[in-house]
Each structure stands twice: as C-alpha cells, then as structure tokens.
Amino acid sequence: MTKTSQEGFRRRFGEVYQYQWLYGDGSVDLVEHTSKFTEVGAALAVELGMEDLKIDEGGFRLFRPLISQGNDDSLVLLERYDDIRVWAAGEYEAQTSHSWMSAILADQDNPSTWLGEGCILADDALTPPKKLNSSRIAIDWTTFDPTKKAALVEFPSLIQELTELLDAAGFSDTAVRYFGMTTTAGAFLNHAHLWLEHESPSVMGEVLAWRQSAAELHDWRNRLTKVSGTVRSHQLLVQVA
C-alpha cells in the first residue's frame, strides 16, 4: 500500500479532462448536433497549428448516461488535454476565435438544446493510467465532496491501492484514474473524482459489482468512507461518439 505523506507534497497535475453536460428536449439528435461543434473545433485546431489538442484522436468524446436524468435527452462532452497548459492555450484560441464563438452564440438561440454543469479536472493519481485497447469505452465516475486535504493527500493513495487490487484480481481491461479540482473551482473546490475507464459496458458492470462487494476490498472501502465525505454523484456512462 502506498503511504500517505505531506512531506515534500506536490500534485502530479497530469492530463486535464473537461466535461460539459448537454441537454436536449428530444426534438433534435443531440449526438449529431454536438458533433458539429467538435468538427468546428477540429478545423480550428488545424488552422491554428494546434494539433496537440488531438481532437480527431479521441480528444473530444461523447458519452450517454446509462441512467436517465429525467425526460430530457442528455450527453457528456468530454475533452482531453495533455496538461493544463495545453488546455489553456486551446481555450484562449477558441474564446478569441470568431468562428468558434459564432457557433456557440448561434446555438444559444436554439430552444431545443441547452448546457448544464461543466468543469475541468486535473489528473492527481500517483501514476499514469494504463492504456486501454478500445475506441469506445465505458466510464464509472463517482464524485465525492471531502475536505481539501483529503482530496489532495488521502485520495491519491487510496486510488493507487485500488489500482493494485484491481490488477491482482485480474481486471486487465480497466484503467483507474483520479481527478482533483483546480484552485478556482468555486463550489466544487474540494471535489474528488474516482474515475474508472473500462473497455466495454460489460466490464464496467463486472468491476462495479466487485468493487461494491469483494471481501478483499472490505478494509479499503472502510478507509475510503472515513475520508470521502458525501457522495455528490455517481454516473455510469457509455461512449456514443
């Protein structure tokens, strides 16, 4: 087990994920509608010579929740960046681009779709995640609201231990990730994100059942409960584009 320590502490602050919840009233194909924006983003990246955004290589992905949030259609647009510096450069270029902002503002006039919660997350796991052999993944995403100290210091060690336990149990098709918040995250400041990526929804179901009931995880679950605070949300997502 990895020991938790504040001595010489620093964040790994690796890859950045940006998520954005998208909603529709059912009168439009929300996947097709959103894909138009990723096409605009990909074209802008090429135009600006920012191929490191990797939009056409899984940089922008769409996920649908397995459990409906109500009568409205919903998606999660997930953007991946190598680090926060790449994210900031891309964000600056997009927000100062006439073509991108014209598309965004025009969409605001569409009464059939609207935006929900969105945030950026920084990879604070102790080690980089394993690479999966699937172009369409499933995600088990739990958001906790602990103390800031627990999010920064306790969680990375617990997630590293879960990674080792998963590997020992033979779950080779799952990548365990941990994301923390940036400094100016508002009400989300202390959130901690346990983020498991699976090669298929069936693998996600197997790992979820194991994580909730396996005897060898009993002590781990108890220690997680002690530091995790409240569970703000638990989402099961499947990739659709």
Sequence and secondary structure as in RCSB ss.txt:
>XXXX:A:sequence
MTKTSQEGFRRRFGEVYQYQWLYGDGSVDLVEHTSKFTEVGAALAVELGMEDLKIDEGGFRLFRPLISQGNDDSL
VLLERYDDIRVWAAGEYEAQTSHSWMSAILADQDNPSTWLGEGCILADDALTPPKKLNSSRIAIDWTTFDPTKKA
ALVEFPSLIQELTELLDAAGFSDTAVRYFGMTTTAGAFLNHAHLWLEHESPSVMGEVLAWRQSAAELHDWRNRLT
KVSGTVRSHQLLVQVA
>XXXX:A:secstr
      TT       EEEEEEEEE SSS HHHHHHHHHHHHHHHHHHTT GGG GGGTTEEEEEESS  SSSEEE
EEEEEESSHHHHHHHHHHHHT HHHHHHHHHHHT TTEEEEEEEEEEE  SS     S SS EEEEEEEE  HHI
IIIIHHHHHHHHHHHHHHTT TTEEEEEEEE TT GGGTT EEEEEEESSHHHHHHHHHHHHH GGGHHHHHHHH
HH BEEEEEEEEEE  
